Amino acid sequence: VQLQASGGGLVQSGDSLRLSCAPSRRIFSSHVMGWFRQPPGKEREFVAAIRWGTGLTYYSDSVKGRFTISRETGKNTMYLKMNSLKPDDTAIYYCARANGLSYDQREYRDWGQGTQVTVSS
């Protein structure tokens, strides 16, 4: 599955952005879709995940309460709504697909190309 992430940009601290991820093929209900990010000079880290079938969501502590992951199954598209953005949220954001729930990026088989989010103070 090819994944196309979009929606990144340059914003100010406190602003909001919504990222989108469009898979090239249908995502099955048993799959899990996730967002990861890689800040400058750091390792890629888990941000959020969603079970495609049930819509159950999971978040890292650093974004819980500020970010919302969602999906529209009819459009086969996943979103990440990011509110109250901080400079520490600056990173390349990647969407990815896994066969089951995991916070470990090694369990995600398909990855998008990434979209840059830059938050200025």
HELIX and SHEET records of a PDB file:
HELIX    1   1 PRO A   87  ASP A   89  5                                   3    
HELIX    2   2 GLN A  105  GLU A  107  5                                   3    
SHEET    1   A 4 LEU A   3  SER A   6  0                                        
SHEET    2   A 4 LEU A  17  PRO A  23 -1                                        
SHEET    3   A 4 THR A  77  MET A  82 -1                                        
SHEET    4   A 4 PHE A  67  GLU A  72 -1                                        
SHEET    1   B 6 GLY A   9  GLN A  12  0                                        
SHEET    2   B 6 THR A 115  SER A 120  1                                        
SHEET    3   B 6 ALA A  91  ALA A  98 -1                                        
SHEET    4   B 6 VAL A  32  GLN A  38 -1                                        
SHEET    5   B 6 GLU A  45  ARG A  51 -1                                        
SHEET    6   B 6 THR A  57  TYR A  59 -1                                        
SHEET    1   C 4 GLY A   9  GLN A  12  0                                        
SHEET    2   C 4 THR A 115  SER A 120  1                                        
SHEET    3   C 4 ALA A  91  ALA A  98 -1                                        
SHEET    4   C 4 TYR A 108  TRP A 111 -1                                        
END                                                                             
